[in-house]
Amino acid sequence: MSWNWFGGKKTGPEPSSSVTQQSHGDNYGHVKTVQETTMLQDIGTVITKAPSEIRALLASGSGIDTDNVWKIIASLPENSTVRHWATQKGIDVMWNSLLHPPLSYMGDQFEYRTADGSNNSVITPWLGQAGTPYAKSVPTTIPSHGAKPDPGDLFDLLMAREKFEPSPKGLSSMILYHATIVIHDIFRTSEKDRNISDASSYLDLAPLYGSSQEIQDSVRTMKDGKLHPDTFAEERLFGQPPGVCVLLVMYNRFHNYVAEQLLKINENGRFTIPPKSYQNEETLAKALKKQDNDLFQTARIITCGMYASISIMDYLRGFMGLHSADTTWTLDPREHIGRKYDGQGVPRGIGNQVSVEFNFLYRFHGPLSERDGKWTGDFFQHLMDKARDKMPALFTDVEGKPLGDDVSYADLSVQQFMTVLHTAMAQIKAIPPHKRKINDLDGQQLERDENGKFDDAKLVNIFNETMKDPAGAFGARNIPKAMRVIEILGILQARKWQVCTLNEFRKFFGMEPHTSFETVNTDVDIQNTLRDLYEHPDMIELYPGIFCEGVGQKMEPPVPYKPGYSMWRGVFSDAVTLVRSDRFYTVDWTVSTLTAWGMKEVSPDPVVLKGGMFYKLIGRAFPGWFKYNSVSLYQPMYTKLQNITNAELHGKTMLFTRDEPSKPVPAKKITSYETIQAVLQSHETCKNPAYVDMTSIPDGKVKDFLKCVGDVVKDIEDHKLLNTFVDNSGQINKKLFQYFSELAVEIEKRERCASVKTKEGKKTWVIDITRDYAVPIISRFMADFLGLKLSSKTVTGKNEISENDFYKIVTDYQHFLNYNKDETSVWKRRAAFLESMDKLVHMFEDGNFQNASNPGVLSAISNWWYGSKEGDWDEKLHKIGTPLREVGVWVNKELSKTSKSQLYTQTAMFLVALEGAYNTVLMFTEIMDWFLDDKNKTEWIAVSRLAQSDTEAANEEIKKYVLEVQRVTLTMPMIRVVQEDTVLKGYEVREGEFVQFKKQDPQVFKKGDVLVLDLQAGSHDESEFPNPSLVNPKRRSPNYLGYAHGHKPKNEEISTVALTAMVKFAAKMRNLRKGREAYGNLKKVTQVNGLRTYMTPDWAEFVPYPTTWKLRYDDWEGDFKPRKPDVSHGHDLAALYKDAGGNKRSFRDGCNCDSTCCGQNCAQPSKKAAV
């Protein structure tokens, strides 16, 4: 029988005749044997002796929950068969709920990767550590020939390439370069003891960081967690094709990018300098050293995470051929596997030790491209020629005679060649890592600039040519002859280590051994050569035999679960082991280790290039050089030609461009108010790029909608409808103000939550002023106008969505169309945009476009907007929806009279609604953040006093404050692309950051120029705003740029009214203030390009709009009282730890004061080390 009391299907108790009981106490050692009950006896016991409520449940047949199961078990006698079985199963479940022993520990020694790989396994801390011996996985049991074939003959007959065979799968050299980094990451045979590996047995990017603390320190700047620019540790890779070095430079740049972002985000204050550290230079230096190390180590873990993700999602998938299958699946070793396949589950994070067998498995010299094979030969010849002048005695024959001038490196003995190579590597090693120079494709060295960086153009050229360069095929007779000495050394080393035979290796992995030479390779000549050299398949050595399997010269990787070739079975198995055994890729692959942002940065997204991650590394290393939809980035492990073929095969050709990478042309930043206005009104010559290039948007309703947007934007400013809707009489504004004010009251009451009670018994309230106040108000405005159904929290109807879901549609639209220089996010933004717009277009069909045909609507609208003479308008409007919804019906009807199509009407409706909501949440949040800054307390008090009055004059004054504060806080840029040469006057153009304001003569903008309209700078243009930094509500009424959307300025009124009503209501909240510490801070991060971004609530992602901000207040009714700030509790965990050692973590966000009230009266603001 089966039991399900403990979850899952469990085997029932086995029949038993007796139970042995050990008595405890004085009568030690006395044993008593008791007969076990039968199953029928246990059932009878339950029926007769179980609690009455249990018997009633059993009789009713209504089922028994877990609590009652335990009551049944407790009612059974000590010798019950079922009771013993239940006890054992219970212990089994509870025991297996935890790791035994634990695999993750606290403390600095376990929190970060060590330089040498120690402590990766907490069970065996030295396992996999650099400087430990190789393991040996496969025992050698078959006696081999005493006299083995000559290594030179083996290379010449079985390994040497006569003709280059490109990869049948279309793999590029990039996949080989990544493999080269992996190989040098885990294999570094010691020159002193060749049984020792001087690299760790983990994928910890040792070629970048080094395998010892001394080497690691040599590549670090020891400041802000960064590496020296374009620097890596591994000197051996200077003897590899240039693309390998470029790839490591890319990881270097990614690390430094990550370190910068970590310090800006400063999650939980983990990189903050404790305030007490500023007491003297010694403590400050110590704190800065710790901050640098915390940043470096965290950035290293995240960079290694990117390395692992690329290894799994790009590299491994590339070998498996999954990219051609158009799937997101891969063999991800990080996946948790429970007790599904065996009694203990598949272990994770227990450590690893590389073995000698895999040292030979990874000698991927056959796939060297034709170009790289030649480059390698030229490099060896260069080393020999260089060494010949300095070591003439080395270059003699066996008789001691000097070698001729025409001698090639291939003519050198193994000892001579290795002496030359070791000498060259020693010379490179003697140069500090940050001063070493990598080679170009032509063999010339690249120079570093004054900042220590290589020229981007040359690096990109190497990288791009590498991606187009086809790798060679795996298999016999594919290794370039330039590698002859290297391969001979490999064969000799395998014999020295007494490595297993090919058949022993196959048996170890459960594969059928070769019984004849015909099963090794299909090529008759290779079969006969193997037969001549080894006589029997059992005698074939693992190396080079493992590369002789295949179909002639080809041994392409098959599917991973059925790899017919020994090499691929070993490669796939080792790939799983390398990742799954690493604690930092499994049990400690957490947001607490990587930070929330770091985890998001290195985690694959299946909607972006099928989960590939290489594109992001490229974008971080070479921003702007590759278009986000470059076909080369579809899967960089394949050639560009193969990517084109795959795109056609997957029906995605229209998504990609075949353009070659090019130097990013700096966008021309326009800072003049006059010119910004001119550009925004030049609809034909200066367009939003999203409406210009729609090749990546699939055909359908969304694409038709976007095409129509351009026409609507061009027509809307002169449309009589808008002149009627947004009139100058003030009546509409009054009604809108009433609408927003009533909505604010409703939303605030619904969303606020009580926090604490004061001594007088009054409550202190908390509200997320962005997510739960501004977002619902703006979402409901747009939905009411468009006739869409919104729910407050959950979706109930077929065409109904929540307020926040609807706001996501709006932000997805804006996020995709707004200026954003992060190419790595475009695919994700595009996917979100298409999904949201598809929802919106379908919702249009069920909104006011159906209601517009209902009779009697226009009279009701007129009554609401302009006042009802009969006083019955309220009753009529409530029959069909809110007054604003009826206005939407009326607007829809009026548009339809002159509209070109229904799609045109829908698009115009959306843009009218968007005009009222455009960035209103962003503006409101920034305005409130400015008002609640203690430096601006005077202005907030003034607004709060005005909010107590309901007169039109008071509302007008609040509006002036709102417009002025919006002007000084506005940061959002806009982007336009010039469609034809045009002349604009009165502007300033800057390439790069804004410096100062001034006028210039008229200048011609060329077709294709990208114009970044700096609305912040334009809003500070002294010619339009004298004394621009001052908030002056008495300023004349200019046209504020915050509402610049290409329409006439009077359309700003909708958003202005909304902001005024929302700010006024917020000002009525008594003692409104920010929450304590980080809880109440609006999290903003300014990027290198000057763009202000915000963090998502989990601080995992940068977005261009605020998503959350907690405020506190006592009440919103009653007499006005000036704001009283909350006293911070000043929580500082650093005080709980000693200065030396321990994980110091401060929750103070950048405050460096010594007071207990963190954030108040900071004594040394200029020394803040983290924001």
Stockholm file with secondary structure:
# STOCKHOLM 1.0

chainA/1-1171         MSWNWFGGKKTGPEPSSSVTQQSHGDNYGHVKTVQETTMLQDIGTVITKAPSEIRALLASGSGIDTDNVWKIIASLPENSTVRHWATQKGIDVMWNSLLHPPLSYMGDQFEYRTADGSNNSVITPWLGQAGTPYAKSVPTTIPSHGAKPDPGDLFDLLMAREKFEPSPKGLSSMILYHATIVIHDIFRTSEKDRNISDASSYLDLAPLYGSSQEIQDSVRTMKDGKLHPDTFAEERLFGQPPGVCVLLVMYNRFHNYVAEQLLKINENGRFTIPPKSYQNEETLAKALKKQDNDLFQTARIITCGMYASISIMDYLRGFMGLHSADTTWTLDPREHIGRKYDGQGVPRGIGNQVSVEFNFLYRFHGPLSERDGKWTGDFFQHLMDKARDKMPALFTDVEGKPLGDDVSYADLSVQQFMTVLHTAMAQIKAIPPHKRKINDLDGQQLERDENGKFDDAKLVNIFNETMKDPAGAFGARNIPKAMRVIEILGILQARKWQVCTLNEFRKFFGMEPHTSFETVNTDVDIQNTLRDLYEHPDMIELYPGIFCEGVGQKMEPPVPYKPGYSMWRGVFSDAVTLVRSDRFYTVDWTVSTLTAWGMKEVSPDPVVLKGGMFYKLIGRAFPGWFKYNSVSLYQPMYTKLQNITNAELHGKTMLFTRDEPSKPVPAKKITSYETIQAVLQSHETCKNPAYVDMTSIPDGKVKDFLKCVGDVVKDIEDHKLLNTFVDNSGQINKKLFQYFSELAVEIEKRERCASVKTKEGKKTWVIDITRDYAVPIISRFMADFLGLKLSSKTVTGKNEISENDFYKIVTDYQHFLNYNKDETSVWKRRAAFLESMDKLVHMFEDGNFQNASNPGVLSAISNWWYGSKEGDWDEKLHKIGTPLREVGVWVNKELSKTSKSQLYTQTAMFLVALEGAYNTVLMFTEIMDWFLDDKNKTEWIAVSRLAQSDTEAANEEIKKYVLEVQRVTLTMPMIRVVQEDTVLKGYEVREGEFVQFKKQDPQVFKKGDVLVLDLQAGSHDESEFPNPSLVNPKRRSPNYLGYAHGHKPKNEEISTVALTAMVKFAAKMRNLRKGREAYGNLKKVTQVNGLRTYMTPDWAEFVPYPTTWKLRYDDWEGDFKPRKPDVSHGHDLAALYKDAGGNKRSFRDGCNCDSTCCGQNCAQPSKKAAV
#=GR chainA/1-1171 SS CEECTTSSCEECCCCCSEEEEECCSSSTTCEEEEECCCHHHHHHHHHHHSCHHHHHHHHHTCCCCHHHHHHHHHTSCTTCHHHHHHHHHHHHHHHTTSCSSCCCCCSHHHHSCCTTCTTSSSSSTTTTCTTEECBCCSCCCSCCCSSCCCHHHHIIIIIBCSSCCBCTTCBBHHHHHHHHHHHHHHCCBCSSCTTEESSCSSCSCHHHHCSSHHHHHHHBCSSTTCBCTTCCSCGGGGGSCHHHHHHHHHHHHHHHHHHHHHHHHCGGGTTCCCGGGGGSHHHHHHHHHHHHHHHHHHHHHHHHHHHHHHIIIIIIHHHHTCGGGTCCCCCCTTSCCCTTSSTTCCCCSSCCCCBHHHHHHTCCCTTCCHHHHHHHHHHHHHHHHHHHHHCGGGSBCTTSCBCCTTCCGGGSCHHHHHHHHHHHHHHHHHSCGGGCCCBCTTSCBCCBCTTSCBCHHHHHHHHHHHHHSBCBCCSTTCBCGGGHHHHHHHHHHHHHTTCCBHHHHHHHTTCCCCSSGGGTBSCHHHHHHHHHHHSSGGGCBHHHHTTTCBBTTBCCCCCTTSCCSHHHHHHHHHHHHHHHTCGGGTTTCSHHHHCHHHHHHHSCCTTSGGGCCHHHHHHHHSTTTSCTTBGGGSCTTBCHHHHHHHHHHTTCGGGCBCCCCCCCCCCEEECCHHHHHHHHTCTTTEECHHHHCCTTSCSSHHHHHHHHHHHHHHHHTTCHHHHHHSCSSSHHHHHHHHHHHHHHHHHHHHHCEEEEECTTSCEEEEEETIIIIIHHHHHHHHHHHHTCEEESSSCCSTTEEEHHHHHHHHHHHHHHHSCCCCGGGHHHHHHHHHHHHHHHHHHHTTTHHHHTTCTTHHHHHHHHHHCCSSSCHHHHHHHHSCHHHHHHHHHHHHHHHHCSCHHHHHHHHHHHHHHHHTTHHHHHHHHHHHHTSGGGHHHHHHHHHHHTCCSHHHHHHHHHHHHHHHHHHCCCCEEEEECSCEEECSCCEEESSCCCCCCCCCEEECTTCEEEECHHHHTTCTTTSSSTTSCCTTSCCCCCGGGCSSSCGGGGHHHHHHHHHHHHHHHHSBTCEECSGGGGSCCEEECTTSCEEEECTTSCCEESSCCCCEEEESBSSSSCCCCCCCCCCCCCGGGGSCSSSSCCCCCCSSCCCCSSSTTSSCSCGGGCCCC
#=GC SS_cons          CEECTTSSCEECCCCCSEEEEECCSSSTTCEEEEECCCHHHHHHHHHHHSCHHHHHHHHHTCCCCHHHHHHHHHTSCTTCHHHHHHHHHHHHHHHTTSCSSCCCCCSHHHHSCCTTCTTSSSSSTTTTCTTEECBCCSCCCSCCCSSCCCHHHHIIIIIBCSSCCBCTTCBBHHHHHHHHHHHHHHCCBCSSCTTEESSCSSCSCHHHHCSSHHHHHHHBCSSTTCBCTTCCSCGGGGGSCHHHHHHHHHHHHHHHHHHHHHHHHCGGGTTCCCGGGGGSHHHHHHHHHHHHHHHHHHHHHHHHHHHHHHIIIIIIHHHHTCGGGTCCCCCCTTSCCCTTSSTTCCCCSSCCCCBHHHHHHTCCCTTCCHHHHHHHHHHHHHHHHHHHHHCGGGSBCTTSCBCCTTCCGGGSCHHHHHHHHHHHHHHHHHSCGGGCCCBCTTSCBCCBCTTSCBCHHHHHHHHHHHHHSBCBCCSTTCBCGGGHHHHHHHHHHHHHTTCCBHHHHHHHTTCCCCSSGGGTBSCHHHHHHHHHHHSSGGGCBHHHHTTTCBBTTBCCCCCTTSCCSHHHHHHHHHHHHHHHTCGGGTTTCSHHHHCHHHHHHHSCCTTSGGGCCHHHHHHHHSTTTSCTTBGGGSCTTBCHHHHHHHHHHTTCGGGCBCCCCCCCCCCEEECCHHHHHHHHTCTTTEECHHHHCCTTSCSSHHHHHHHHHHHHHHHHTTCHHHHHHSCSSSHHHHHHHHHHHHHHHHHHHHHCEEEEECTTSCEEEEEETIIIIIHHHHHHHHHHHHTCEEESSSCCSTTEEEHHHHHHHHHHHHHHHSCCCCGGGHHHHHHHHHHHHHHHHHHHTTTHHHHTTCTTHHHHHHHHHHCCSSSCHHHHHHHHSCHHHHHHHHHHHHHHHHCSCHHHHHHHHHHHHHHHHTTHHHHHHHHHHHHTSGGGHHHHHHHHHHHTCCSHHHHHHHHHHHHHHHHHHCCCCEEEEECSCEEECSCCEEESSCCCCCCCCCEEECTTCEEEECHHHHTTCTTTSSSTTSCCTTSCCCCCGGGCSSSCGGGGHHHHHHHHHHHHHHHHSBTCEECSGGGGSCCEEECTTSCEEEECTTSCCEESSCCCCEEEESBSSSSCCCCCCCCCCCCCGGGGSCSSSSCCCCCCSSCCCCSSSTTSSCSCGGGCCCC
//
